[in-house]
């Protein structure tokens, strides 16, 4: 009886298949699982490395109990800080050390003249959760650092990398930050404080405080010795998509004890691509100041 032999090309094919399978295995196992603290540390490093950034921003903010949608286009230089913002025909230019600290605003409508406005004033803060000074990623980094401080050695209790998601064709990590002990408590206003200074010190949202203290009419409507209610954290739940290349948050969803509080979606993100100095002047050819 003749012994059957394998065709000559079959061992070659099997060897090649083994090589392909080995390479495929290496591709899919070469990226180790990223720990919660590891990812957060990388986010901090990436934010600290941002020098300039351009993006389009879609935000939804709960204003007087209803979600309000806005879209804007942003150019931002970190140091010295310079901001150009365009939103529905309105242009805003703010430069550190310029215009007595006021923003130059082209309202795009009546009174049809450029205005110099205080970024913390009532006109620029009307129906807004934040001022232009919180634009970019550094404000979020401050909130995350405060969350890490509160977590102490229990980071994994509050911070969790729970998978990946493709956002605008780009792979992202999914990061959740939970604070199950989120609650409101009394705070006694100190001399010289207003809601914004209180919020920055406690790393909370001043708009959330304003919304939950119905006797207050504005961010400045507090006085020394007054007792107000403040939360013990910025949010009860925050969901972030972290771009795997930039390691920056590109989609943020924030929930308080009432539900969805605010969302921020970054589009067409361009990081550390130089912005010409003239783009932070009122005479730039594409602006209408």
C-alpha positions as CSV (number, residue, x, y, z in Angstrom):
1,X,0.0,0.0,0.0
2,X,1.3,3.3,-1.0
3,X,1.9,6.0,1.6
4,X,0.1,9.3,0.7
5,X,2.4,12.3,0.7
6,X,1.3,15.9,1.1
7,X,1.7,18.0,-2.0
8,X,4.9,20.1,-1.8
9,X,3.1,23.4,-1.6
10,X,0.8,22.4,1.3
11,X,3.5,22.7,4.0
12,X,4.5,26.1,2.6
13,X,0.9,27.3,2.9
14,X,0.5,25.9,6.4
15,X,3.8,27.7,7.4
16,X,2.6,30.9,5.9
17,X,-0.7,30.6,7.7
18,X,1.0,30.1,11.0
19,X,3.1,33.2,10.3
20,X,0.0,35.2,9.5
21,X,-1.8,34.0,12.6
22,X,1.2,34.8,14.7
23,X,1.4,38.3,13.3
24,X,-2.3,38.8,13.7
25,X,-2.0,37.8,17.4
26,X,0.9,40.2,17.9
27,X,-1.1,43.1,16.4
28,X,-4.1,42.5,18.7
29,X,-2.2,41.8,21.9
30,X,0.6,44.4,21.6
31,X,-1.6,47.2,23.1
32,X,-1.9,46.4,26.8
33,X,-5.1,47.3,28.7
34,X,-4.8,50.9,29.9
35,X,-5.4,51.3,33.6
36,X,-7.7,54.1,34.9
37,X,-5.0,56.1,36.6
38,X,-2.6,55.5,33.6
39,X,-5.1,57.0,31.2
40,X,-5.9,60.0,33.4
41,X,-2.2,60.7,33.8
42,X,-1.8,60.6,30.0
43,X,-4.7,63.0,29.7
44,X,-3.1,65.5,32.1
45,X,0.2,65.2,30.2
46,X,-1.5,65.8,26.9
47,X,-3.5,68.8,28.2
48,X,-0.4,70.3,29.6
49,X,1.3,69.9,26.2
50,X,-1.4,71.9,24.3
51,X,-0.1,75.1,23.0
52,X,-2.7,76.0,20.4
53,X,-6.0,74.4,19.4
54,X,-8.8,75.0,16.9
55,X,-12.1,73.2,17.0
56,X,-15.8,73.5,16.4
57,X,-17.9,73.0,19.5
58,X,-21.5,71.8,19.8
59,X,-22.8,72.3,23.3
60,X,-26.0,71.6,25.1
61,X,-26.5,73.2,28.5
62,X,-29.5,73.0,30.8
63,X,-30.7,76.6,31.2
64,X,-33.7,77.2,33.4
65,X,-34.7,73.5,33.2
66,X,-34.4,73.1,29.4
67,X,-31.5,72.1,27.2
68,X,-30.1,74.9,25.0
69,X,-28.0,74.1,22.0
70,X,-25.2,76.3,20.6
71,X,-22.5,75.9,18.0
72,X,-19.3,77.8,17.9
73,X,-15.9,77.9,16.2
74,X,-12.9,78.5,18.4
75,X,-9.2,79.4,18.0
76,X,-7.2,79.3,21.2
77,X,-3.6,80.0,22.2
78,X,-2.7,79.0,25.7
79,X,0.2,81.3,26.6
80,X,-0.2,84.2,26.4
81,X,-3.9,83.4,26.3
82,X,-5.7,84.5,23.2
83,X,-9.2,83.5,22.1
84,X,-11.2,84.1,19.0
85,X,-14.8,82.8,19.1
86,X,-17.5,82.8,16.4
87,X,-21.0,81.9,17.1
88,X,-24.0,82.6,14.9
89,X,-22.6,85.9,13.5
90,X,-21.2,87.0,16.8
91,X,-17.5,87.4,17.1
92,X,-15.5,87.6,20.3
93,X,-11.8,88.4,20.7
94,X,-10.0,88.3,24.0
95,X,-6.3,88.7,24.5
96,X,-4.4,88.5,27.8
97,X,-3.2,92.0,28.8
98,X,-5.2,93.8,26.2
99,X,-8.4,96.0,26.2
100,X,-8.3,96.4,30.0
101,X,-9.3,92.7,30.3
102,X,-12.5,93.1,28.4
103,X,-13.5,91.1,25.3
104,X,-14.0,92.8,22.0
105,X,-17.4,91.7,20.7
106,X,-19.0,92.2,17.3
107,X,-22.6,91.5,18.1
108,X,-23.5,90.9,14.4
109,X,-26.7,92.8,14.9
110,X,-28.0,96.0,16.6
111,X,-26.3,98.2,17.8
112,X,-23.9,97.3,14.9
113,X,-20.9,98.6,16.7
114,X,-18.1,96.7,18.5
115,X,-18.5,96.4,22.2
116,X,-16.0,96.0,25.0
117,X,-17.6,93.6,27.5
118,X,-16.4,92.0,30.8
119,X,-16.2,88.2,30.3
120,X,-17.7,87.8,33.8
121,X,-20.4,90.4,33.2
122,X,-24.1,89.7,32.8
123,X,-24.3,90.3,29.0
124,X,-21.6,87.8,28.2
125,X,-22.8,85.3,30.8
126,X,-26.4,85.4,29.9
127,X,-27.7,81.8,29.6
128,X,-24.2,80.4,29.7
129,X,-22.8,77.8,32.0
130,X,-19.2,79.1,31.6
131,X,-17.2,82.1,30.6
132,X,-14.8,82.3,27.7
133,X,-12.0,81.7,30.3
134,X,-13.0,78.1,30.7
135,X,-12.7,77.3,27.0
136,X,-10.2,74.6,26.1
137,X,-9.1,71.6,28.2
138,X,-7.3,73.1,31.2
139,X,-10.5,73.9,33.1
140,X,-11.6,70.2,32.7
141,X,-8.1,69.1,33.9
142,X,-8.6,71.1,37.1
143,X,-11.9,69.4,37.7
144,X,-10.3,65.9,37.0
145,X,-7.4,66.7,39.4
146,X,-9.9,67.6,42.1
147,X,-11.7,64.3,41.4
148,X,-8.4,62.4,41.7
149,X,-7.8,64.2,45.0
150,X,-11.2,63.2,46.4
151,X,-10.7,59.6,45.2
152,X,-7.3,59.3,47.0
153,X,-6.2,55.7,46.8
154,X,-9.7,54.6,45.6
155,X,-9.3,55.9,42.0
156,X,-10.8,52.7,40.6
157,X,-14.0,53.3,42.6
158,X,-14.7,56.6,40.8
159,X,-12.8,56.4,37.5
160,X,-13.3,53.6,35.0
161,X,-12.1,53.0,31.5
162,X,-15.0,50.9,30.2
163,X,-14.3,50.2,26.5
164,X,-13.7,52.0,23.3
165,X,-15.8,53.9,20.7
166,X,-15.3,55.4,17.3
167,X,-16.1,59.1,17.3
168,X,-15.9,61.0,14.0
169,X,-14.0,58.1,12.5
170,X,-11.4,58.2,15.3
171,X,-10.9,55.6,18.0
172,X,-11.5,56.8,21.5
173,X,-11.4,55.4,25.1
174,X,-14.6,55.6,27.1
175,X,-14.0,57.0,30.6
176,X,-16.6,57.3,33.3
177,X,-16.3,59.3,36.5
178,X,-18.9,58.6,39.1
179,X,-19.4,60.2,42.4
180,X,-22.2,58.3,44.2
181,X,-21.9,60.6,47.2
182,X,-22.9,63.6,45.3
183,X,-25.0,65.9,47.6
184,X,-25.8,69.4,48.5
185,X,-24.9,71.2,51.7
186,X,-24.6,74.6,53.2
187,X,-21.8,77.0,52.5
188,X,-21.2,80.4,54.2
189,X,-20.0,83.1,51.8
190,X,-16.7,84.7,52.8
191,X,-15.7,88.3,52.3
192,X,-15.2,89.3,48.7
193,X,-16.6,86.1,47.3
194,X,-19.1,85.6,44.5
195,X,-20.5,82.5,42.9
196,X,-17.7,82.3,40.4
197,X,-14.8,82.6,42.9
198,X,-16.6,80.1,45.2
199,X,-17.0,77.7,42.3
200,X,-13.4,77.9,41.1
201,X,-12.1,77.3,44.6
202,X,-14.4,74.3,45.2
203,X,-14.1,73.0,41.6
204,X,-17.9,73.1,41.1
205,X,-20.2,74.7,38.6
206,X,-21.4,78.2,39.5
207,X,-24.3,77.9,37.1
208,X,-25.4,74.8,38.9
209,X,-25.2,76.7,42.2
210,X,-27.2,79.6,40.8
211,X,-29.9,77.2,39.5
212,X,-30.2,75.5,42.8
213,X,-30.4,78.7,44.9
214,X,-33.6,80.3,43.6
215,X,-33.3,83.4,45.8
216,X,-30.1,84.4,43.9
217,X,-30.6,86.5,40.8
218,X,-27.0,86.6,39.5
219,X,-23.5,85.3,40.0
220,X,-22.8,88.4,42.2
221,X,-25.9,88.3,44.3
222,X,-24.3,87.0,47.4
223,X,-22.8,88.7,50.4
224,X,-20.5,87.9,53.3
225,X,-22.1,85.6,55.9
226,X,-24.9,84.5,53.6
227,X,-25.6,80.7,53.6
228,X,-26.1,79.1,50.2
229,X,-26.4,75.5,49.0
230,X,-23.4,74.0,47.1
231,X,-22.7,70.5,45.7
232,X,-19.7,68.5,47.0
233,X,-18.5,67.7,43.5
234,X,-18.7,69.0,40.0
235,X,-21.0,66.2,38.9
236,X,-22.7,63.0,39.9
237,X,-21.6,61.3,36.6
238,X,-19.3,62.3,33.8
239,X,-18.8,60.4,30.6
240,X,-15.9,61.2,28.4
241,X,-14.6,60.0,25.1
242,X,-10.8,60.4,25.0
243,X,-9.2,60.5,21.5
244,X,-6.6,57.8,21.4
245,X,-4.1,59.8,19.4
246,X,-4.5,63.2,21.0
247,X,-5.4,61.8,24.5
248,X,-7.8,64.7,24.9
249,X,-11.5,64.6,25.8
250,X,-13.6,65.2,22.6
251,X,-17.0,64.3,23.9
252,X,-18.2,65.2,27.4
253,X,-21.5,64.4,29.1
254,X,-22.1,65.7,32.6
255,X,-25.0,64.6,34.9
256,X,-26.1,66.1,38.2
257,X,-28.8,64.8,40.6
258,X,-31.5,66.1,38.2
259,X,-30.2,64.4,35.1
260,X,-28.2,65.6,32.1
261,X,-26.7,69.0,32.9
262,X,-24.4,69.7,29.9
263,X,-22.7,68.1,26.9
264,X,-19.7,69.3,24.8
265,X,-18.8,67.8,21.5
266,X,-15.6,68.7,19.8
267,X,-15.3,68.5,16.0
268,X,-12.5,69.2,13.5
269,X,-10.0,69.3,16.3
270,X,-6.5,70.6,15.4
271,X,-3.9,70.6,18.1
272,X,-0.6,72.5,18.2
273,X,-0.8,73.6,14.6
274,X,0.5,77.2,14.7
275,X,-2.0,80.0,14.5
276,X,-0.7,83.1,12.8
277,X,-0.5,86.2,15.1
278,X,-2.8,88.2,12.9
279,X,-5.6,85.7,13.5
280,X,-5.8,87.2,17.0
281,X,-6.3,90.7,15.8
282,X,-9.5,92.6,15.0
283,X,-8.1,93.5,11.6
284,X,-7.7,89.9,10.4
285,X,-9.1,89.6,6.8
286,X,-11.8,87.0,7.7
287,X,-13.2,88.9,10.7
288,X,-15.8,91.6,10.7
289,X,-15.0,93.8,13.7
